Structure formats: C-alpha cells, structure tokens
C-alpha cells in the first residue's frame, strides 16, 4: 500500500504568483525524496487562486520526512503557506 495526500492550497487574492513560485521550487526536490512515488501540483484555470497537490509516498513515514525536509520548510512553510487564505489536506491509503 502507498500513502496518498491530496492538498488544496487557496492563495490570498493577489498572492497567486507567490504560491506558484513556491510550488515550482518545491516540486523538483520533492520528487527526488527517497519515499516519494509521485508529486504533481496543478492550478485551477477557472479559479486561479486554487492550487491542488497530489502526492504519493511509500508510507506515512516518507510523508513525514517530506514535511520535515529543508525544501518544504523553505518553500511551503516559509513562502507559500503564509500567503494562503486556506489549506486543506486529505490522507488516503491505496488498495492492492
């Protein structure tokens, strides 16, 4: 089984570029993490303040390592999250 994370980040109006820049910087090192299987962010064209991240990890421990990584601290916690209007996360496990 794999550990799946679905996150929705909604930027404060006018802060979309800050969040987009952070995601663009966060994505490459996140994909290189040992326990990462898939990491893809996308922006809703109908609602440009809304960003969704779909992440798959080997297990919950690998996801915790992602959250403790230097790049997550710098780009997510330090850059994007301070300018979000809301942040939602849902967690799942794959079947089979």
mmCIF file of the C-alpha atoms, coordinates in Angstrom:
data_MODEL
# 
_entry.id   MODEL 
# 
loop_
_atom_site.group_PDB 
_atom_site.id 
_atom_site.type_symbol 
_atom_site.label_atom_id 
_atom_site.label_alt_id 
_atom_site.label_comp_id 
_atom_site.label_asym_id 
_atom_site.label_entity_id 
_atom_site.label_seq_id 
_atom_site.pdbx_PDB_ins_code 
_atom_site.Cartn_x 
_atom_site.Cartn_y 
_atom_site.Cartn_z 
_atom_site.occupancy 
_atom_site.B_iso_or_equiv 
_atom_site.pdbx_formal_charge 
_atom_site.auth_seq_id 
_atom_site.auth_comp_id 
_atom_site.auth_asym_id 
_atom_site.auth_atom_id 
_atom_site.pdbx_PDB_model_num 
ATOM 1  C CA . UNK A 1 1  ? 0.000   0.000  0.000   1.00 0.00 ? 1  UNK A CA 1 
ATOM 2  C CA . UNK A 1 2  ? 1.046   3.588  -0.597  1.00 0.00 ? 2  UNK A CA 1 
ATOM 3  C CA . UNK A 1 3  ? 0.226   6.736  1.354   1.00 0.00 ? 3  UNK A CA 1 
ATOM 4  C CA . UNK A 1 4  ? -1.652  9.352  -0.681  1.00 0.00 ? 4  UNK A CA 1 
ATOM 5  C CA . UNK A 1 5  ? -2.032  13.035 0.103   1.00 0.00 ? 5  UNK A CA 1 
ATOM 6  C CA . UNK A 1 6  ? -4.427  15.390 -1.652  1.00 0.00 ? 6  UNK A CA 1 
ATOM 7  C CA . UNK A 1 7  ? -3.867  19.015 -0.689  1.00 0.00 ? 7  UNK A CA 1 
ATOM 8  C CA . UNK A 1 8  ? -5.671  22.174 -1.725  1.00 0.00 ? 8  UNK A CA 1 
ATOM 9  C CA . UNK A 1 9  ? -3.960  25.499 -1.260  1.00 0.00 ? 9  UNK A CA 1 
ATOM 10 C CA . UNK A 1 10 ? -6.020  28.638 -1.852  1.00 0.00 ? 10 UNK A CA 1 
ATOM 11 C CA . UNK A 1 11 ? -3.929  31.770 -2.207  1.00 0.00 ? 11 UNK A CA 1 
ATOM 12 C CA . UNK A 1 12 ? -4.988  35.109 -0.830  1.00 0.00 ? 12 UNK A CA 1 
ATOM 13 C CA . UNK A 1 13 ? -6.169  37.329 -3.709  1.00 0.00 ? 13 UNK A CA 1 
ATOM 14 C CA . UNK A 1 14 ? -3.166  38.808 -5.477  1.00 0.00 ? 14 UNK A CA 1 
ATOM 15 C CA . UNK A 1 15 ? -0.742  36.244 -3.992  1.00 0.00 ? 15 UNK A CA 1 
ATOM 16 C CA . UNK A 1 16 ? -1.136  33.586 -6.690  1.00 0.00 ? 16 UNK A CA 1 
ATOM 17 C CA . UNK A 1 17 ? 2.322   34.297 -8.129  1.00 0.00 ? 17 UNK A CA 1 
ATOM 18 C CA . UNK A 1 18 ? 3.958   33.830 -4.715  1.00 0.00 ? 18 UNK A CA 1 
ATOM 19 C CA . UNK A 1 19 ? 2.297   30.425 -4.278  1.00 0.00 ? 19 UNK A CA 1 
ATOM 20 C CA . UNK A 1 20 ? 3.028   29.367 -7.864  1.00 0.00 ? 20 UNK A CA 1 
ATOM 21 C CA . UNK A 1 21 ? 6.704   30.289 -7.459  1.00 0.00 ? 21 UNK A CA 1 
ATOM 22 C CA . UNK A 1 22 ? 6.930   28.314 -4.215  1.00 0.00 ? 22 UNK A CA 1 
ATOM 23 C CA . UNK A 1 23 ? 5.316   25.236 -5.792  1.00 0.00 ? 23 UNK A CA 1 
ATOM 24 C CA . UNK A 1 24 ? 7.614   25.420 -8.810  1.00 0.00 ? 24 UNK A CA 1 
ATOM 25 C CA . UNK A 1 25 ? 10.632  25.457 -6.471  1.00 0.00 ? 25 UNK A CA 1 
ATOM 26 C CA . UNK A 1 26 ? 9.214   22.794 -4.144  1.00 0.00 ? 26 UNK A CA 1 
ATOM 27 C CA . UNK A 1 27 ? 8.323   20.241 -6.808  1.00 0.00 ? 27 UNK A CA 1 
ATOM 28 C CA . UNK A 1 28 ? 11.745  19.083 -8.124  1.00 0.00 ? 28 UNK A CA 1 
ATOM 29 C CA . UNK A 1 29 ? 13.323  18.304 -4.723  1.00 0.00 ? 29 UNK A CA 1 
ATOM 30 C CA . UNK A 1 30 ? 10.068  16.726 -3.507  1.00 0.00 ? 30 UNK A CA 1 
ATOM 31 C CA . UNK A 1 31 ? 10.118  14.338 -6.461  1.00 0.00 ? 31 UNK A CA 1 
ATOM 32 C CA . UNK A 1 32 ? 13.693  13.365 -5.551  1.00 0.00 ? 32 UNK A CA 1 
ATOM 33 C CA . UNK A 1 33 ? 12.830  12.307 -1.988  1.00 0.00 ? 33 UNK A CA 1 
ATOM 34 C CA . UNK A 1 34 ? 13.565  8.605  -1.370  1.00 0.00 ? 34 UNK A CA 1 
ATOM 35 C CA . UNK A 1 35 ? 9.987   7.716  -0.338  1.00 0.00 ? 35 UNK A CA 1 
ATOM 36 C CA . UNK A 1 36 ? 8.204   9.796  -2.962  1.00 0.00 ? 36 UNK A CA 1 
ATOM 37 C CA . UNK A 1 37 ? 6.435   7.926  -5.755  1.00 0.00 ? 37 UNK A CA 1 
ATOM 38 C CA . UNK A 1 38 ? 4.534   10.801 -7.360  1.00 0.00 ? 38 UNK A CA 1 
ATOM 39 C CA . UNK A 1 39 ? 4.250   14.547 -6.803  1.00 0.00 ? 39 UNK A CA 1 
ATOM 40 C CA . UNK A 1 40 ? 2.124   16.726 -9.066  1.00 0.00 ? 40 UNK A CA 1 
ATOM 41 C CA . UNK A 1 41 ? 0.692   20.182 -8.488  1.00 0.00 ? 41 UNK A CA 1 
ATOM 42 C CA . UNK A 1 42 ? -1.840  21.919 -10.694 1.00 0.00 ? 42 UNK A CA 1 
ATOM 43 C CA . UNK A 1 43 ? -3.686  25.208 -10.768 1.00 0.00 ? 43 UNK A CA 1 
ATOM 44 C CA . UNK A 1 44 ? -7.397  25.526 -11.411 1.00 0.00 ? 44 UNK A CA 1 
ATOM 45 C CA . UNK A 1 45 ? -7.833  27.654 -14.581 1.00 0.00 ? 45 UNK A CA 1 
ATOM 46 C CA . UNK A 1 46 ? -11.347 28.621 -13.519 1.00 0.00 ? 46 UNK A CA 1 
ATOM 47 C CA . UNK A 1 47 ? -10.144 29.667 -10.054 1.00 0.00 ? 47 UNK A CA 1 
ATOM 48 C CA . UNK A 1 48 ? -6.529  30.849 -10.337 1.00 0.00 ? 48 UNK A CA 1 
ATOM 49 C CA . UNK A 1 49 ? -6.154  31.222 -6.586  1.00 0.00 ? 49 UNK A CA 1 
ATOM 50 C CA . UNK A 1 50 ? -6.703  27.467 -6.132  1.00 0.00 ? 50 UNK A CA 1 
ATOM 51 C CA . UNK A 1 51 ? -3.766  25.062 -6.312  1.00 0.00 ? 51 UNK A CA 1 
ATOM 52 C CA . UNK A 1 52 ? -4.028  21.314 -5.820  1.00 0.00 ? 52 UNK A CA 1 
ATOM 53 C CA . UNK A 1 53 ? -1.211  18.960 -4.970  1.00 0.00 ? 53 UNK A CA 1 
ATOM 54 C CA . UNK A 1 54 ? -1.444  15.207 -5.445  1.00 0.00 ? 54 UNK A CA 1 
ATOM 55 C CA . UNK A 1 55 ? 1.295   13.252 -3.685  1.00 0.00 ? 55 UNK A CA 1 
ATOM 56 C CA . UNK A 1 56 ? 2.041   9.549  -3.290  1.00 0.00 ? 56 UNK A CA 1 
ATOM 57 C CA . UNK A 1 57 ? 4.591   8.206  -0.812  1.00 0.00 ? 57 UNK A CA 1 
ATOM 58 C CA . UNK A 1 58 ? 5.813   4.755  0.150   1.00 0.00 ? 58 UNK A CA 1 
ATOM 59 C CA . UNK A 1 59 ? 4.280   5.208  3.593   1.00 0.00 ? 59 UNK A CA 1 
ATOM 60 C CA . UNK A 1 60 ? 3.309   7.767  6.210   1.00 0.00 ? 60 UNK A CA 1 
ATOM 61 C CA . UNK A 1 61 ? 6.912   7.938  7.428   1.00 0.00 ? 61 UNK A CA 1 
ATOM 62 C CA . UNK A 1 62 ? 8.059   9.087  3.979   1.00 0.00 ? 62 UNK A CA 1 
ATOM 63 C CA . UNK A 1 63 ? 5.369   11.780 4.028   1.00 0.00 ? 63 UNK A CA 1 
ATOM 64 C CA . UNK A 1 64 ? 6.543   12.923 7.461   1.00 0.00 ? 64 UNK A CA 1 
ATOM 65 C CA . UNK A 1 65 ? 10.098  13.140 6.100   1.00 0.00 ? 65 UNK A CA 1 
ATOM 66 C CA . UNK A 1 66 ? 8.775   15.349 3.288   1.00 0.00 ? 66 UNK A CA 1 
ATOM 67 C CA . UNK A 1 67 ? 7.187   17.671 5.845   1.00 0.00 ? 67 UNK A CA 1 
ATOM 68 C CA . UNK A 1 68 ? 10.466  17.840 7.768   1.00 0.00 ? 68 UNK A CA 1 
ATOM 69 C CA . UNK A 1 69 ? 12.612  18.484 4.686   1.00 0.00 ? 69 UNK A CA 1 
ATOM 70 C CA . UNK A 1 70 ? 14.596  21.670 4.186   1.00 0.00 ? 70 UNK A CA 1 
ATOM 71 C CA . UNK A 1 71 ? 12.850  22.436 0.895   1.00 0.00 ? 71 UNK A CA 1 
ATOM 72 C CA . UNK A 1 72 ? 9.398   22.048 2.444   1.00 0.00 ? 72 UNK A CA 1 
ATOM 73 C CA . UNK A 1 73 ? 10.403  24.380 5.242   1.00 0.00 ? 73 UNK A CA 1 
ATOM 74 C CA . UNK A 1 74 ? 11.734  26.982 2.848   1.00 0.00 ? 74 UNK A CA 1 
ATOM 75 C CA . UNK A 1 75 ? 9.142   26.941 0.066   1.00 0.00 ? 75 UNK A CA 1 
ATOM 76 C CA . UNK A 1 76 ? 5.945   25.648 1.674   1.00 0.00 ? 76 UNK A CA 1 
ATOM 77 C CA . UNK A 1 77 ? 6.190   26.844 5.274   1.00 0.00 ? 77 UNK A CA 1 
ATOM 78 C CA . UNK A 1 78 ? 8.317   29.892 4.567   1.00 0.00 ? 78 UNK A CA 1 
ATOM 79 C CA . UNK A 1 79 ? 6.886   31.166 1.285   1.00 0.00 ? 79 UNK A CA 1 
ATOM 80 C CA . UNK A 1 80 ? 3.514   29.714 0.257   1.00 0.00 ? 80 UNK A CA 1 
ATOM 81 C CA . UNK A 1 81 ? 1.629   28.887 3.443   1.00 0.00 ? 81 UNK A CA 1 
ATOM 82 C CA . UNK A 1 82 ? 1.946   32.407 4.949   1.00 0.00 ? 82 UNK A CA 1 
ATOM 83 C CA . UNK A 1 83 ? 0.014   33.837 1.963   1.00 0.00 ? 83 UNK A CA 1 
ATOM 84 C CA . UNK A 1 84 ? -2.724  31.203 1.807   1.00 0.00 ? 84 UNK A CA 1 
ATOM 85 C CA . UNK A 1 85 ? -6.346  32.001 2.542   1.00 0.00 ? 85 UNK A CA 1 
ATOM 86 C CA . UNK A 1 86 ? -6.894  28.305 3.293   1.00 0.00 ? 86 UNK A CA 1 
ATOM 87 C CA . UNK A 1 87 ? -5.084  24.971 3.293   1.00 0.00 ? 87 UNK A CA 1 
ATOM 88 C CA . UNK A 1 88 ? -6.842  21.614 3.233   1.00 0.00 ? 88 UNK A CA 1 
ATOM 89 C CA . UNK A 1 89 ? -5.331  18.139 3.254   1.00 0.00 ? 89 UNK A CA 1 
ATOM 90 C CA . UNK A 1 90 ? -6.835  14.671 2.935   1.00 0.00 ? 90 UNK A CA 1 
ATOM 91 C CA . UNK A 1 91 ? -4.961  11.414 3.511   1.00 0.00 ? 91 UNK A CA 1 
ATOM 92 C CA . UNK A 1 92 ? -5.581  8.008  1.957   1.00 0.00 ? 92 UNK A CA 1 
ATOM 93 C CA . UNK A 1 93 ? -4.044  4.573  1.503   1.00 0.00 ? 93 UNK A CA 1 
ATOM 94 C CA . UNK A 1 94 ? -4.068  2.757  -1.813  1.00 0.00 ? 94 UNK A CA 1 
ATOM 95 C CA . UNK A 1 95 ? -5.835  -0.558 -2.236  1.00 0.00 ? 95 UNK A CA 1 
ATOM 96 C CA . UNK A 1 96 ? -3.987  -3.547 -3.602  1.00 0.00 ? 96 UNK A CA 1 
# 
